[in-house]
Amino acid sequence: MKRTGSLAGLTVALAMLGCGRAEQAASAPPACPADWPRSATADSTLTLCLAPGFTRLDAHTWQRSSPSTGEDLADFFSVELLDWPADSASVRGWPPQMASSDSCQADCITVDSADVHQDQWSGFDAHTETGLASGGLAGLSRRPVMASAWIISATRRGFAQGWSALPATLDTLRQMLRTVHVSH
């Protein structure tokens, strides 16, 4: 009788150990593609893999220089976690839209050739828009742009944005987002 109890206890303990390992594996960051280094935001709230050539610009922003000149900025990428609703003013509504609202003033941006993607970053459903932006204070002229947003909890949201020299690079930015790992 005592032996059966020990065997049952061992079975339960092994099952719990297996569950613990599965939870740990589920929360591990995804593997980076070959020659893509893993990087973290300055506050370590999230990590991601960077495509070759991207370097840190600030706390949650990376950039890549033009391969032809080595100096001009070709690609820009930013990803961060927002405290919600405290940071809501920085994104003007949810999910953030790339094009300006009808009430914009001097900083109006228009977007054409736009596509909406339903993605998933770090296990959370994401709303992603890509397109060609024109206007704004930067004076964009059909610049390939991307914006992506996902809800992590009632008080925490993820937001990424980027632009590139080439439309195909927007796929690279989305591939970098697939490697995002949010620290819980």
HUQUINOR-V641797 format. One record per run of one state. SS is the DSSP state (alpha for helix, beta for strand, coil for the rest). FROM is the first residue (numbers start at 1). TO is the last residue. If there is no record, write none. Layout:
# HUQUINOR-V641797
ss->SS from->FROM to->TO
ss->SS from->FROM to->TO
This chain:
# HUQUINOR-V641797
ss->coil from->1 to->1
ss->alpha from->2 to->26
ss->coil from->27 to->37
ss->beta from->38 to->40
ss->coil from->41 to->45
ss->beta from->46 to->49
ss->coil from->50 to->54
ss->beta from->55 to->58
ss->coil from->59 to->60
ss->beta from->61 to->65
ss->coil from->66 to->72
ss->beta from->73 to->83
ss->coil from->84 to->87
ss->alpha from->88 to->90
ss->coil from->91 to->108
ss->beta from->109 to->121
ss->coil from->122 to->123
ss->beta from->124 to->135
ss->coil from->136 to->139
ss->beta from->140 to->153
ss->coil from->154 to->155
ss->beta from->156 to->164
ss->coil from->165 to->168
ss->alpha from->169 to->177
ss->coil from->178 to->180
ss->beta from->181 to->182
ss->coil from->183 to->184
